[in-house]
Amino acid sequence: MSERLTPGDTAPAFTLPDADGKQVSLADHKGRKVIVYFYPAALTPGCTKQACDFTDNLDFLAGHGYAVIGISPDKPEKLAKFREKENLSVTLLGDPDKEVLTSYGAFGEKKLYGKTVTGVIRSTVIIDEDGKVERALYNVKATGHVAKVIKDLGL
């Protein structure tokens, strides 16, 4: 089971391919606040709702100094399909090896319909300008999560 992050931890560095296969690093956002959210799979109902919510609030979040990155175990080709189909403008990164998901505590045992399974734990980690974890939220709900993040951040 991967360790969960807590406020004050240094956010694990990562470089992953986006929907176009271009490498994107957390370091690219140094000096900026970043909301990194982890979701199980592109093109599924809950993940679509969450990605659309982040896209709908992207300008608002950017106006408050936040970049938004969504990470799933999907390959760039599937992320591109997801982006096109749902008209998403949020940055989507693929982590098929699940190394980044694991380093952020977003992959491991979870309950699904009463059964214990291993998979992606829907999570959101908010990282400050210095690369430190400001908040780490695990087992979040897809619906209403973005509004909750905005409220919790006092925006």
ROGU-179560 format. One line per 4 residues: number of its first residue (from 1); for each residue x, z, y of C-alpha. Coordinates in Angstrom, 1 decimal. Each point is the difference from the previous one (the first is absolute). Layout:
REM ROGU-179560
NUM	X,Z,Y | ...
//
This chain:
REM ROGU-179560
1	0.0,0.0,0.0 | 1.4,-0.9,3.4 | 0.5,2.6,2.6 | -2.4,0.1,3.0
5	1.4,-0.2,3.5 | -0.6,2.8,2.5 | 0.2,0.1,3.8 | 3.6,0.1,1.1
9	1.4,-2.0,-3.0 | 2.0,-3.1,0.7 | -2.1,-3.0,-0.9 | 1.6,-1.9,-2.8
13	1.5,-3.3,1.2 | -1.4,-3.2,-1.5 | 0.2,-3.8,0.2 | -2.8,-1.9,-1.7
17	-1.3,-3.6,0.2 | -3.1,-0.6,2.1 | -2.8,-2.5,-0.7 | 2.3,-2.9,1.0
21	2.9,1.3,-2.1 | 1.9,1.1,3.1 | 1.9,3.3,-0.4 | -1.4,2.9,2.2
25	1.9,3.3,0.3 | -1.1,3.4,1.3 | 3.2,-0.2,2.1 | -1.6,-3.0,1.9
29	-2.3,2.5,1.6 | 2.5,2.6,1.1 | -1.0,1.6,3.3 | -3.7,-0.7,-0.8
33	-2.6,2.0,-1.8 | -1.1,-1.5,-3.3 | -3.1,0.5,-2.1 | 0.9,-1.0,-3.6
37	-3.0,-0.1,-2.3 | 0.2,-0.5,-3.8 | -2.9,-1.6,-1.9 | -0.5,-1.0,-3.6
41	-0.8,-3.7,0.1 | -0.7,-2.8,2.4 | -3.4,-1.8,-0.3 | -1.8,3.1,-1.3
45	-3.0,1.5,1.8 | 1.5,3.3,1.2 | 3.3,-1.5,0.9 | -1.7,-2.8,1.9
49	-2.1,2.5,2.0 | 3.1,2.0,0.9 | 2.1,-3.0,0.9 | -2.9,-1.4,2.2
53	-0.3,3.4,1.7 | 3.7,0.1,0.8 | -0.2,-3.6,1.3 | -3.0,0.8,2.1
57	1.9,2.9,1.6 | 3.4,-1.6,0.2 | -0.1,-0.8,3.7 | -1.2,3.6,0.8
61	2.8,1.5,-2.2 | 2.6,-2.3,1.4 | -1.1,1.0,3.5 | 0.8,3.6,-1.0
65	3.5,-1.1,-1.3 | -0.8,-0.3,-3.7 | 1.0,-2.8,-2.4 | -2.1,-0.2,-3.2
69	1.4,-1.1,-3.4 | -2.0,-0.2,-3.2 | 1.9,0.2,-3.3 | -1.3,-0.8,-3.5
73	1.5,-1.1,-3.3 | -1.2,-3.5,0.6 | 2.3,-3.1,0.2 | 0.3,-1.8,3.4
77	-2.2,-2.9,-1.3 | -2.9,2.3,-0.6 | 0.5,1.7,3.3 | -0.1,-3.4,1.8
81	-3.3,-0.7,-1.8 | -1.4,3.4,1.1 | 1.1,-0.5,3.6 | -1.5,-3.5,0.2
85	-3.3,0.9,-1.8 | -0.6,3.1,2.1 | 1.6,-1.2,3.2 | 2.4,3.0,0.1
89	2.6,0.5,2.7 | 1.5,3.2,-1.3 | 3.5,-0.4,-1.6 | -0.4,0.0,-3.8
93	3.0,0.6,-2.2 | 0.4,-0.4,-3.8 | 1.7,2.6,-2.2 | -0.4,-1.4,-3.5
97	2.8,2.4,-1.3 | -1.9,2.9,1.5 | 3.3,1.5,1.2 | -1.2,0.6,3.6
101	-3.4,1.2,-1.2 | 1.8,2.5,-2.2 | 2.4,1.1,2.7 | -2.9,0.8,2.3
105	-1.9,1.9,-2.6 | -2.7,-2.7,-0.2 | 0.4,-0.9,-3.6 | -0.6,2.4,-2.9
109	-2.8,1.8,-1.9 | -3.4,0.0,1.6 | -3.6,0.5,-1.1 | -2.1,-3.1,-0.4
113	-3.6,0.4,-1.1 | 0.9,3.4,-1.5 | 3.0,-1.3,-2.0 | 3.7,0.6,0.8
117	1.7,-3.3,0.6 | 3.3,-1.2,1.5 | -0.3,-2.2,3.0 | 0.1,-0.4,3.7
121	-1.2,3.1,1.9 | -1.8,-1.2,3.1 | 2.2,1.6,2.7 | 0.9,-0.2,3.7
125	3.3,1.1,1.5 | 0.4,0.2,3.7 | 3.7,-0.3,1.1 | 1.2,0.9,3.5
129	2.5,-1.9,2.1 | 3.0,1.7,-1.6 | -1.0,-0.9,-3.5 | -1.4,3.5,-0.9
133	-3.3,0.6,-1.8 | -2.6,1.2,2.5 | -2.8,0.1,-2.5 | -0.4,-0.8,-3.7
137	-3.5,-0.4,-1.3 | -0.7,-0.5,-3.7 | -3.1,-1.0,-2.0 | -1.7,-1.3,3.1
141	-3.3,-1.8,-0.1 | 0.0,-3.7,0.9 | -3.2,0.2,2.1 | 0.3,1.9,3.3
145	3.7,0.7,-0.4 | 1.2,-1.9,3.0 | -2.5,1.8,2.3 | 1.2,3.3,-1.5
149	3.6,-0.9,0.7 | -0.8,-1.0,3.6 | -1.9,3.3,0.5 | 2.7,2.1,-1.6
153	2.7,-1.6,2.2 | -2.2,0.8,3.0 | -0.1,-3.6,1.2
//
